[in-house]
Amino acid sequence: MNFVSTRVVTGDVARLIAFYEQITGIPAQSFTPEFAEITTGKATLAIAGASTVPGFVRPDEKILEFLVDDVDAIEAEPVMPPTTMPWGNRSMLVRDPDGTLVNLFTPVTPEAKRKFGL
């Protein structure tokens, strides 16, 4: 397991991308109009529109994201069962005991696997 990023869910993806590009000086890599990442040397900030997550996720919610070997093998109570996302990861959302959303994911497309060196 590898802690990969923190995702911010927003109602205005373009506005948040512009803000974080301005303060970091790093251009965002957009994977879809509703999902982008700003990667620094040590961490990644993922910015996602509300349409990329199930309706129970609030537009101001944060998600901790962990790359795992096989998301389908994880035994946890999902709030979103394993689902293949448009950017190539198979993801499952769970909540920790305090209610924080946790995304467990496995890259499944060749492009997603390359991104993570798999």
TORTI-431639 format. One record per residue: x, y, z of N, C-alpha, C, O in turn; chain. Coordinates in steps of 0.05 Angstrom, whole numbers, plus 5000, padded with zeros to 4 digits. Example, Ala and Ser with C-alpha at 12.3 -4.5 7.8 and 13.67 -1.06 7.14 Angstrom:
! TORTI-431639
<atom n_px="5264" n_py="4886" n_pz="5156" ca_px="5246" ca_py="4910" ca_pz="5156" c_px="5264" c_py="4934" c_pz="5156" o_px="5285" o_py="4934" o_pz="5169" chain="A"/>
<atom n_px="5257" n_py="4955" n_pz="5142" ca_px="5273" ca_py="4979" ca_pz="5143" c_px="5258" c_py="5001" c_pz="5157" o_px="5268" o_py="5023" o_pz="5161" chain="A"/>
//
This chain:
! TORTI-431639
<atom n_px="5017" n_py="4977" n_pz="5000" ca_px="5000" ca_py="5000" ca_pz="5000" c_px="5018" c_py="5025" c_pz="5000" o_px="5039" o_py="5025" o_pz="5013" chain="A"/>
<atom n_px="5009" n_py="5045" n_pz="4985" ca_px="5025" ca_py="5069" ca_pz="4982" c_px="5006" c_py="5093" c_pz="4984" o_px="4988" o_py="5096" o_pz="4968" chain="A"/>
<atom n_px="5011" n_py="5111" n_pz="5004" ca_px="4995" ca_py="5136" ca_pz="5005" c_px="5003" c_py="5154" c_pz="4982" o_px="5027" o_py="5161" o_pz="4979" chain="A"/>
<atom n_px="4984" n_py="5160" n_pz="4965" ca_px="4990" ca_py="5173" ca_pz="4940" c_px="4982" c_py="5203" c_pz="4939" o_px="4997" o_py="5219" o_pz="4929" chain="A"/>
<atom n_px="4958" n_py="5209" n_pz="4948" ca_px="4949" ca_py="5237" ca_pz="4945" c_px="4926" c_py="5243" c_pz="4964" o_px="4914" o_py="5226" o_pz="4977" chain="A"/>
<atom n_px="4920" n_py="5269" n_pz="4964" ca_px="4896" ca_py="5279" ca_pz="4977" c_px="4879" c_py="5291" c_pz="4955" o_px="4889" o_py="5307" o_pz="4939" chain="A"/>
<atom n_px="4853" n_py="5284" n_pz="4955" ca_px="4835" ca_py="5295" ca_pz="4934" c_px="4816" c_py="5314" c_pz="4947" o_px="4804" o_py="5309" o_pz="4968" chain="A"/>
<atom n_px="4812" n_py="5337" n_pz="4933" ca_px="4793" ca_py="5357" ca_pz="4942" c_px="4770" c_py="5356" c_pz="4922" o_px="4774" o_py="5358" o_pz="4898" chain="A"/>
<atom n_px="4746" n_py="5353" n_pz="4932" ca_px="4722" ca_py="5352" ca_pz="4916" c_px="4710" c_py="5380" c_pz="4916" o_px="4707" o_py="5393" o_pz="4937" chain="A"/>
<atom n_px="4704" n_py="5390" n_pz="4892" ca_px="4695" ca_py="5418" ca_pz="4889" c_px="4672" c_py="5420" c_pz="4869" o_px="4668" o_py="5403" o_pz="4852" chain="A"/>
<atom n_px="4657" n_py="5441" n_pz="4872" ca_px="4636" ca_py="5448" ca_pz="4853" c_px="4646" c_py="5464" c_pz="4829" o_px="4632" o_py="5469" o_pz="4810" chain="A"/>
<atom n_px="4671" n_py="5473" n_pz="4831" ca_px="4683" ca_py="5490" ca_pz="4810" c_px="4712" c_py="5482" c_pz="4805" o_px="4731" o_py="5494" o_pz="4817" chain="A"/>
<atom n_px="4716" n_py="5461" n_pz="4789" ca_px="4743" ca_py="5450" ca_pz="4784" c_px="4762" c_py="5471" c_pz="4773" o_px="4784" o_py="5473" o_pz="4782" chain="A"/>
<atom n_px="4753" n_py="5485" n_pz="4752" ca_px="4771" ca_py="5505" ca_pz="4739" c_px="4781" c_py="5526" c_pz="4759" o_px="4804" o_py="5533" o_pz="4759" chain="A"/>
<atom n_px="4763" n_py="5536" n_pz="4776" ca_px="4771" ca_py="5556" ca_pz="4796" c_px="4792" c_py="5545" c_pz="4815" o_px="4811" o_py="5559" o_pz="4821" chain="A"/>
<atom n_px="4788" n_py="5521" n_pz="4825" ca_px="4807" ca_py="5509" ca_pz="4844" c_px="4834" c_py="5503" c_pz="4830" o_px="4855" o_py="5507" o_pz="4842" chain="A"/>
<atom n_px="4833" n_py="5493" n_pz="4806" ca_px="4858" ca_py="5488" ca_pz="4791" c_px="4873" c_py="5514" c_pz="4788" o_px="4897" o_py="5515" o_pz="4794" chain="A"/>
<atom n_px="4860" n_py="5535" n_pz="4780" ca_px="4874" ca_py="5561" ca_pz="4776" c_px="4886" c_py="5570" c_pz="4803" o_px="4909" o_py="5580" o_pz="4803" chain="A"/>
<atom n_px="4872" n_py="5567" n_pz="4825" ca_px="4882" ca_py="5576" ca_pz="4851" c_px="4908" c_py="5560" c_pz="4857" o_px="4928" o_py="5572" o_pz="4864" chain="A"/>
<atom n_px="4907" n_py="5534" n_pz="4856" ca_px="4930" ca_py="5518" ca_pz="4863" c_px="4953" c_py="5520" c_pz="4844" o_px="4976" o_py="5518" o_pz="4852" chain="A"/>
<atom n_px="4947" n_py="5524" n_pz="4818" ca_px="4969" ca_py="5530" ca_pz="4799" c_px="4983" c_py="5556" c_pz="4806" o_px="5007" o_py="5558" o_pz="4805" chain="A"/>
<atom n_px="4967" n_py="5576" n_pz="4813" ca_px="4979" ca_py="5602" ca_pz="4820" c_px="4996" c_py="5600" c_pz="4845" o_px="5019" o_py="5611" o_pz="4845" chain="A"/>
<atom n_px="4987" n_py="5587" n_pz="4866" ca_px="5003" ca_py="5588" ca_pz="4891" c_px="5026" c_py="5568" c_pz="4890" o_px="5046" o_py="5572" o_pz="4904" chain="A"/>
<atom n_px="5024" n_py="5547" n_pz="4873" ca_px="5047" ca_py="5528" ca_pz="4872" c_px="5066" c_py="5534" c_pz="4849" o_px="5089" o_py="5526" o_pz="4850" chain="A"/>
<atom n_px="5056" n_py="5547" n_pz="4828" ca_px="5072" ca_py="5552" ca_pz="4804" c_px="5075" c_py="5527" c_pz="4788" o_px="5092" o_py="5525" o_pz="4770" chain="A"/>
<atom n_px="5058" n_py="5507" n_pz="4793" ca_px="5060" ca_py="5481" ca_pz="4779" c_px="5034" c_py="5478" c_pz="4762" o_px="5012" o_py="5480" o_pz="4773" chain="A"/>
<atom n_px="5037" n_py="5473" n_pz="4736" ca_px="5013" ca_py="5469" ca_pz="4720" c_px="4999" c_py="5442" c_pz="4727" o_px="5013" o_py="5422" o_pz="4732" chain="A"/>
<atom n_px="4973" n_py="5442" n_pz="4727" ca_px="4958" ca_py="5418" ca_pz="4733" c_px="4957" c_py="5400" c_pz="4708" o_px="4958" o_py="5410" o_pz="4685" chain="A"/>
<atom n_px="4957" n_py="5375" n_pz="4713" ca_px="4953" ca_py="5355" ca_pz="4691" c_px="4923" c_py="5347" c_pz="4692" o_px="4915" o_py="5335" o_pz="4711" chain="A"/>
<atom n_px="4908" n_py="5354" n_pz="4671" ca_px="4880" ca_py="5348" ca_pz="4670" c_px="4876" c_py="5321" c_pz="4656" o_px="4886" o_py="5317" o_pz="4634" chain="A"/>
<atom n_px="4861" n_py="5304" n_pz="4669" ca_px="4855" ca_py="5277" ca_pz="4658" c_px="4828" c_py="5277" c_pz="4645" o_px="4823" o_py="5263" o_pz="4625" chain="A"/>
<atom n_px="4809" n_py="5292" n_pz="4656" ca_px="4782" ca_py="5297" ca_pz="4645" c_px="4775" c_py="5326" c_pz="4653" o_px="4789" o_py="5338" o_pz="4669" chain="A"/>
<atom n_px="4754" n_py="5337" n_pz="4642" ca_px="4746" ca_py="5364" ca_pz="4651" c_px="4739" c_py="5366" c_pz="4681" o_px="4739" o_py="5387" o_pz="4692" chain="A"/>
<atom n_px="4734" n_py="5343" n_pz="4694" ca_px="4726" ca_py="5342" ca_pz="4722" c_px="4748" c_py="5330" c_pz="4740" o_px="4742" o_py="5325" o_pz="4763" chain="A"/>
<atom n_px="4772" n_py="5325" n_pz="4730" ca_px="4793" ca_py="5313" ca_pz="4747" c_px="4820" c_py="5322" c_pz="4737" o_px="4827" o_py="5318" o_pz="4714" chain="A"/>
<atom n_px="4836" n_py="5333" n_pz="4756" ca_px="4863" ca_py="5341" ca_pz="4750" c_px="4881" c_py="5336" c_pz="4774" o_px="4871" o_py="5332" o_pz="4797" chain="A"/>
<atom n_px="4907" n_py="5336" n_pz="4770" ca_px="4926" ca_py="5333" ca_pz="4792" c_px="4948" c_py="5353" c_pz="4789" o_px="4957" o_py="5360" o_pz="4767" chain="A"/>
<atom n_px="4958" n_py="5362" n_pz="4812" ca_px="4982" ca_py="5379" ca_pz="4814" c_px="5001" c_py="5362" c_pz="4831" o_px="4997" o_py="5357" o_pz="4854" chain="A"/>
<atom n_px="5023" n_py="5354" n_pz="4818" ca_px="5043" ca_py="5337" ca_pz="4832" c_px="5068" c_py="5353" c_pz="4838" o_px="5080" o_py="5365" o_pz="4821" chain="A"/>
<atom n_px="5075" n_py="5352" n_pz="4864" ca_px="5100" ca_py="5364" ca_pz="4873" c_px="5120" c_py="5342" c_pz="4875" o_px="5114" o_py="5319" o_pz="4868" chain="A"/>
<atom n_px="5143" n_py="5348" n_pz="4885" ca_px="5164" ca_py="5328" ca_pz="4888" c_px="5157" c_py="5306" c_pz="4908" o_px="5167" o_py="5284" o_pz="4906" chain="A"/>
<atom n_px="5139" n_py="5312" n_pz="4927" ca_px="5133" ca_py="5294" ca_pz="4948" c_px="5104" c_py="5285" c_pz="4950" o_px="5099" o_py="5264" o_pz="4962" chain="A"/>
<atom n_px="5086" n_py="5299" n_pz="4938" ca_px="5058" ca_py="5293" ca_pz="4942" c_px="5041" c_py="5302" c_pz="4918" o_px="5051" o_py="5317" o_pz="4901" chain="A"/>
<atom n_px="5017" n_py="5292" n_pz="4916" ca_px="4998" ca_py="5300" ca_pz="4895" c_px="4973" c_py="5311" c_pz="4907" o_px="4962" o_py="5299" o_pz="4926" chain="A"/>
<atom n_px="4963" n_py="5333" n_pz="4896" ca_px="4937" ca_py="5344" ca_pz="4903" c_px="4919" c_py="5338" c_pz="4879" o_px="4924" o_py="5348" o_pz="4857" chain="A"/>
<atom n_px="4899" n_py="5322" n_pz="4884" ca_px="4879" ca_py="5316" ca_pz="4863" c_px="4855" c_py="5334" c_pz="4867" o_px="4846" o_py="5338" o_pz="4889" chain="A"/>
<atom n_px="4845" n_py="5345" n_pz="4845" ca_px="4823" ca_py="5363" ca_pz="4845" c_px="4801" c_py="5350" c_pz="4828" o_px="4805" o_py="5345" o_pz="4804" chain="A"/>
<atom n_px="4778" n_py="5346" n_pz="4840" ca_px="4756" ca_py="5332" ca_pz="4826" c_px="4730" c_py="5346" c_pz="4829" o_px="4723" o_py="5357" o_pz="4850" chain="A"/>
<atom n_px="4715" n_py="5345" n_pz="4807" ca_px="4688" ca_py="5356" ca_pz="4808" c_px="4669" c_py="5337" c_pz="4822" o_px="4674" o_py="5313" o_pz="4824" chain="A"/>
<atom n_px="4647" n_py="5348" n_pz="4832" ca_px="4628" ca_py="5332" ca_pz="4846" c_px="4616" c_py="5310" c_pz="4829" o_px="4607" o_py="5289" o_pz="4840" chain="A"/>
<atom n_px="4616" n_py="5313" n_pz="4803" ca_px="4606" ca_py="5292" ca_pz="4785" c_px="4623" c_py="5267" c_pz="4784" o_px="4614" o_py="5246" o_pz="4774" chain="A"/>
<atom n_px="4648" n_py="5269" n_pz="4794" ca_px="4666" ca_py="5245" ca_pz="4794" c_px="4662" c_py="5227" c_pz="4817" o_px="4674" o_py="5205" o_pz="4818" chain="A"/>
<atom n_px="4646" n_py="5235" n_pz="4836" ca_px="4642" ca_py="5219" ca_pz="4861" c_px="4612" c_py="5214" c_pz="4865" o_px="4596" o_py="5230" o_pz="4855" chain="A"/>
<atom n_px="4605" n_py="5194" n_pz="4880" ca_px="4577" ca_py="5189" ca_pz="4886" c_px="4564" c_py="5213" c_pz="4900" o_px="4577" o_py="5229" o_pz="4912" chain="A"/>
<atom n_px="4538" n_py="5214" n_pz="4899" ca_px="4523" ca_py="5236" ca_pz="4910" c_px="4526" c_py="5241" c_pz="4939" o_px="4520" o_py="5263" o_pz="4949" chain="A"/>
<atom n_px="4535" n_py="5221" n_pz="4954" ca_px="4538" ca_py="5224" ca_pz="4983" c_px="4563" c_py="5240" c_pz="4990" o_px="4566" o_py="5247" o_pz="5014" chain="A"/>
<atom n_px="4581" n_py="5245" n_pz="4971" ca_px="4605" ca_py="5260" ca_pz="4976" c_px="4599" c_py="5290" c_pz="4973" o_px="4590" o_py="5298" o_pz="4952" chain="A"/>
<atom n_px="4605" n_py="5305" n_pz="4994" ca_px="4600" ca_py="5334" ca_pz="4993" c_px="4620" c_py="5348" c_pz="4976" o_px="4643" o_py="5339" o_pz="4974" chain="A"/>
<atom n_px="4613" n_py="5370" n_pz="4963" ca_px="4632" ca_py="5385" ca_pz="4946" c_px="4656" c_py="5396" c_pz="4961" o_px="4675" o_py="5404" o_pz="4948" chain="A"/>
<atom n_px="4655" n_py="5398" n_pz="4988" ca_px="4678" ca_py="5408" ca_pz="5003" c_px="4693" c_py="5386" c_pz="5017" o_px="4710" o_py="5392" o_pz="5034" chain="A"/>
<atom n_px="4688" n_py="5361" n_pz="5010" ca_px="4700" ca_py="5338" ca_pz="5024" c_px="4728" c_py="5332" c_pz="5014" o_px="4734" o_py="5337" o_pz="4990" chain="A"/>
<atom n_px="4745" n_py="5322" n_pz="5031" ca_px="4772" ca_py="5313" ca_pz="5024" c_px="4773" c_py="5283" c_pz="5025" o_px="4759" o_py="5270" o_pz="5041" chain="A"/>
<atom n_px="4790" n_py="5271" n_pz="5008" ca_px="4792" ca_py="5242" ca_pz="5006" c_px="4822" c_py="5235" c_pz="5007" o_px="4838" o_py="5245" o_pz="4992" chain="A"/>
<atom n_px="4829" n_py="5217" n_pz="5025" ca_px="4857" ca_py="5206" ca_pz="5026" c_px="4858" c_py="5183" c_pz="5006" o_px="4839" o_py="5167" o_pz="5005" chain="A"/>
<atom n_px="4880" n_py="5181" n_pz="4991" ca_px="4881" ca_py="5161" ca_pz="4969" c_px="4905" c_py="5143" c_pz="4972" o_px="4928" o_py="5152" o_pz="4974" chain="A"/>
<atom n_px="4900" n_py="5117" n_pz="4972" ca_px="4921" ca_py="5097" ca_pz="4975" c_px="4920" c_py="5078" c_pz="4951" o_px="4900" o_py="5067" o_pz="4943" chain="A"/>
<atom n_px="4944" n_py="5074" n_pz="4938" ca_px="4947" ca_py="5055" ca_pz="4917" c_px="4951" c_py="5028" c_pz="4930" o_px="4968" o_py="5024" o_pz="4948" chain="A"/>
<atom n_px="4935" n_py="5008" n_pz="4922" ca_px="4937" ca_py="4981" ca_pz="4933" c_px="4941" c_py="4961" c_pz="4911" o_px="4936" o_py="4967" o_pz="4887" chain="A"/>
<atom n_px="4951" n_py="4937" n_pz="4918" ca_px="4957" ca_py="4917" ca_pz="4897" c_px="4932" c_py="4907" c_pz="4883" o_px="4933" o_py="4904" o_pz="4858" chain="A"/>
<atom n_px="4910" n_py="4903" n_pz="4897" ca_px="4886" ca_py="4893" ca_pz="4884" c_px="4861" c_py="4903" c_pz="4900" o_px="4854" o_py="4891" o_pz="4920" chain="A"/>
<atom n_px="4849" n_py="4924" n_pz="4890" ca_px="4827" ca_py="4936" ca_pz="4904" c_px="4804" c_py="4916" c_pz="4908" o_px="4789" o_py="4918" o_pz="4927" chain="A"/>
<atom n_px="4801" n_py="4898" n_pz="4889" ca_px="4779" ca_py="4879" ca_pz="4891" c_px="4783" c_py="4858" c_pz="4913" o_px="4764" o_py="4844" o_pz="4921" chain="A"/>
<atom n_px="4807" n_py="4856" n_pz="4923" ca_px="4813" ca_py="4837" ca_pz="4945" c_px="4810" c_py="4849" c_pz="4972" o_px="4812" o_py="4835" o_pz="4992" chain="A"/>
<atom n_px="4806" n_py="4876" n_pz="4974" ca_px="4803" ca_py="4889" ca_pz="5000" c_px="4777" c_py="4882" c_pz="5013" o_px="4756" o_py="4883" o_pz="5000" chain="A"/>
<atom n_px="4778" n_py="4874" n_pz="5038" ca_px="4754" ca_py="4867" ca_pz="5053" c_px="4748" c_py="4891" c_pz="5072" o_px="4760" o_py="4893" o_pz="5093" chain="A"/>
<atom n_px="4730" n_py="4908" n_pz="5063" ca_px="4721" ca_py="4931" ca_pz="5078" c_px="4693" c_py="4937" c_pz="5070" o_px="4684" o_py="4930" o_pz="5048" chain="A"/>
<atom n_px="4679" n_py="4951" n_pz="5087" ca_px="4651" ca_py="4959" ca_pz="5081" c_px="4653" c_py="4984" c_pz="5063" o_px="4660" o_py="5005" o_pz="5072" chain="A"/>
<atom n_px="4647" n_py="4980" n_pz="5037" ca_px="4649" ca_py="5003" ca_pz="5018" c_px="4626" c_py="5022" c_pz="5020" o_px="4603" o_py="5014" o_pz="5025" chain="A"/>
<atom n_px="4632" n_py="5047" n_pz="5015" ca_px="4610" ca_py="5066" ca_pz="5011" c_px="4607" c_py="5069" c_pz="4980" o_px="4586" o_py="5079" o_pz="4971" chain="A"/>
<atom n_px="4627" n_py="5061" n_pz="4965" ca_px="4625" ca_py="5058" ca_pz="4936" c_px="4641" c_py="5033" c_pz="4929" o_px="4665" o_py="5032" o_pz="4934" chain="A"/>
<atom n_px="4628" n_py="5012" n_pz="4918" ca_px="4642" ca_py="4988" ca_pz="4912" c_px="4663" c_py="4992" c_pz="4890" o_px="4662" o_py="5013" o_pz="4877" chain="A"/>
<atom n_px="4681" n_py="4973" n_pz="4886" ca_px="4702" ca_py="4977" ca_pz="4865" c_px="4689" c_py="4985" c_pz="4838" o_px="4671" o_py="4971" o_pz="4828" chain="A"/>
<atom n_px="4699" n_py="5007" n_pz="4827" ca_px="4689" ca_py="5018" ca_pz="4802" c_px="4713" c_py="5028" c_pz="4786" o_px="4731" o_py="5040" o_pz="4796" chain="A"/>
<atom n_px="4713" n_py="5022" n_pz="4760" ca_px="4734" ca_py="5032" ca_pz="4742" c_px="4728" c_py="5060" c_pz="4734" o_px="4707" o_py="5066" o_pz="4722" chain="A"/>
<atom n_px="4747" n_py="5078" n_pz="4740" ca_px="4743" ca_py="5107" ca_pz="4735" c_px="4753" c_py="5114" c_pz="4707" o_px="4770" o_py="5100" o_pz="4696" chain="A"/>
<atom n_px="4744" n_py="5137" n_pz="4696" ca_px="4752" ca_py="5145" ca_pz="4669" c_px="4782" c_py="5149" c_pz="4665" o_px="4792" o_py="5148" o_pz="4643" chain="A"/>
<atom n_px="4796" n_py="5155" n_pz="4687" ca_px="4825" ca_py="5160" ca_pz="4685" c_px="4842" c_py="5135" c_pz="4689" o_px="4866" o_py="5136" o_pz="4691" chain="A"/>
<atom n_px="4829" n_py="5111" n_pz="4691" ca_px="4843" ca_py="5086" ca_pz="4690" c_px="4848" c_py="5072" c_pz="4716" o_px="4862" o_py="5052" o_pz="4716" chain="A"/>
<atom n_px="4837" n_py="5082" n_pz="4738" ca_px="4841" ca_py="5069" ca_pz="4764" c_px="4815" c_py="5054" c_pz="4771" o_px="4793" o_py="5064" o_pz="4766" chain="A"/>
<atom n_px="4818" n_py="5031" n_pz="4783" ca_px="4795" ca_py="5017" ca_pz="4795" c_px="4795" c_py="5025" c_pz="4824" o_px="4814" o_py="5019" o_pz="4839" chain="A"/>
<atom n_px="4773" n_py="5038" n_pz="4833" ca_px="4772" ca_py="5050" ca_pz="4860" c_px="4749" c_py="5040" c_pz="4876" o_px="4728" o_py="5033" o_pz="4866" chain="A"/>
<atom n_px="4754" n_py="5040" n_pz="4903" ca_px="4733" ca_py="5034" ca_pz="4922" c_px="4735" c_py="5055" c_pz="4944" o_px="4757" o_py="5061" o_pz="4954" chain="A"/>
<atom n_px="4712" n_py="5067" n_pz="4952" ca_px="4712" ca_py="5087" ca_pz="4973" c_px="4702" c_py="5074" c_pz="4999" o_px="4682" o_py="5059" o_pz="4999" chain="A"/>
<atom n_px="4716" n_py="5079" n_pz="5021" ca_px="4708" ca_py="5071" ca_pz="5047" c_px="4710" c_py="5095" c_pz="5066" o_px="4722" o_py="5116" o_pz="5058" chain="A"/>
<atom n_px="4699" n_py="5094" n_pz="5089" ca_px="4702" ca_py="5115" ca_pz="5109" c_px="4718" c_py="5104" c_pz="5133" o_px="4713" o_py="5081" o_pz="5141" chain="A"/>
<atom n_px="4737" n_py="5120" n_pz="5143" ca_px="4751" ca_py="5111" ca_pz="5167" c_px="4732" c_py="5114" c_pz="5191" o_px="4710" o_py="5125" o_pz="5188" chain="A"/>
<atom n_px="4741" n_py="5106" n_pz="5215" ca_px="4723" ca_py="5107" ca_pz="5238" c_px="4714" c_py="5136" c_pz="5245" o_px="4693" o_py="5139" o_pz="5258" chain="A"/>
<atom n_px="4729" n_py="5156" n_pz="5236" ca_px="4720" ca_py="5184" ca_pz="5241" c_px="4703" c_py="5195" c_pz="5219" o_px="4694" o_py="5218" o_pz="5220" chain="A"/>
<atom n_px="4699" n_py="5180" n_pz="5198" ca_px="4682" ca_py="5188" ca_pz="5176" c_px="4697" c_py="5200" c_pz="5152" o_px="4684" o_py="5208" o_pz="5132" chain="A"/>
<atom n_px="4724" n_py="5201" n_pz="5153" ca_px="4739" ca_py="5211" ca_pz="5130" c_px="4738" c_py="5191" c_pz="5107" o_px="4741" o_py="5167" o_pz="5111" chain="A"/>
<atom n_px="4733" n_py="5201" n_pz="5083" ca_px="4733" ca_py="5183" ca_pz="5060" c_px="4761" c_py="5175" c_pz="5053" o_px="4780" o_py="5190" o_pz="5054" chain="A"/>
<atom n_px="4764" n_py="5149" n_pz="5046" ca_px="4789" ca_py="5137" ca_pz="5038" c_px="4784" c_py="5123" c_pz="5011" o_px="4767" o_py="5106" o_pz="5009" chain="A"/>
<atom n_px="4800" n_py="5131" n_pz="4991" ca_px="4799" ca_py="5118" ca_pz="4965" c_px="4821" c_py="5097" c_pz="4963" o_px="4845" o_py="5104" o_pz="4965" chain="A"/>
<atom n_px="4814" n_py="5072" n_pz="4959" ca_px="4833" ca_py="5051" ca_pz="4955" c_px="4832" c_py="5045" c_pz="4925" o_px="4810" o_py="5039" o_pz="4915" chain="A"/>
<atom n_px="4854" n_py="5046" n_pz="4911" ca_px="4853" ca_py="5042" ca_pz="4882" c_px="4876" c_py="5026" c_pz="4871" o_px="4898" o_py="5025" o_pz="4883" chain="A"/>
<atom n_px="4871" n_py="5014" n_pz="4848" ca_px="4891" ca_py="4999" ca_pz="4833" c_px="4890" c_py="5009" c_pz="4804" o_px="4869" o_py="5008" o_pz="4792" chain="A"/>
<atom n_px="4913" n_py="5018" n_pz="4793" ca_px="4913" ca_py="5025" ca_pz="4765" c_px="4908" c_py="5001" c_pz="4748" o_px="4920" o_py="4979" o_pz="4752" chain="A"/>
<atom n_px="4890" n_py="5004" n_pz="4728" ca_px="4883" ca_py="4981" ca_pz="4711" c_px="4889" c_py="4985" c_pz="4681" o_px="4892" o_py="4966" o_pz="4666" chain="A"/>
<atom n_px="4889" n_py="5010" n_pz="4672" ca_px="4895" ca_py="5015" ca_pz="4644" c_px="4925" c_py="5018" c_pz="4640" o_px="4939" o_py="5025" o_pz="4659" chain="A"/>
<atom n_px="4936" n_py="5013" n_pz="4616" ca_px="4964" ca_py="5016" ca_pz="4612" c_px="4974" c_py="5044" c_pz="4619" o_px="4996" o_py="5047" o_pz="4631" chain="A"/>
<atom n_px="4959" n_py="5065" n_pz="4612" ca_px="4968" ca_py="5092" ca_pz="4619" c_px="4969" c_py="5097" c_pz="4649" o_px="4988" o_py="5109" o_pz="4659" chain="A"/>
<atom n_px="4949" n_py="5087" n_pz="4664" ca_px="4949" ca_py="5091" ca_pz="4693" c_px="4972" c_py="5075" c_pz="4706" o_px="4984" o_py="5084" o_pz="4724" chain="A"/>
<atom n_px="4977" n_py="5051" n_pz="4695" ca_px="4999" ca_py="5035" ca_pz="4706" c_px="5026" c_py="5048" c_pz="4702" o_px="5043" o_py="5048" o_pz="4719" chain="A"/>
<atom n_px="5029" n_py="5060" n_pz="4678" ca_px="5054" ca_py="5075" ca_pz="4672" c_px="5058" c_py="5098" c_pz="4691" o_px="5080" o_py="5103" o_pz="4701" chain="A"/>
<atom n_px="5036" n_py="5113" n_pz="4696" ca_px="5037" ca_py="5136" ca_pz="4714" c_px="5049" c_py="5129" c_pz="4741" o_px="5064" o_py="5144" o_pz="4753" chain="A"/>
<atom n_px="5042" n_py="5105" n_pz="4751" ca_px="5052" ca_py="5096" ca_pz="4777" c_px="5075" c_py="5077" c_pz="4776" o_px="5083" o_py="5064" o_pz="4796" chain="A"/>
<atom n_px="5087" n_py="5074" n_pz="4752" ca_px="5111" ca_py="5057" ca_pz="4749" c_px="5105" c_py="5028" c_pz="4752" o_px="5122" o_py="5013" o_pz="4761" chain="A"/>
<atom n_px="5082" n_py="5019" n_pz="4744" ca_px="5074" ca_py="4991" ca_pz="4747" c_px="5075" c_py="4977" c_pz="4720" o_px="5070" o_py="4953" o_pz="4718" chain="A"/>
//
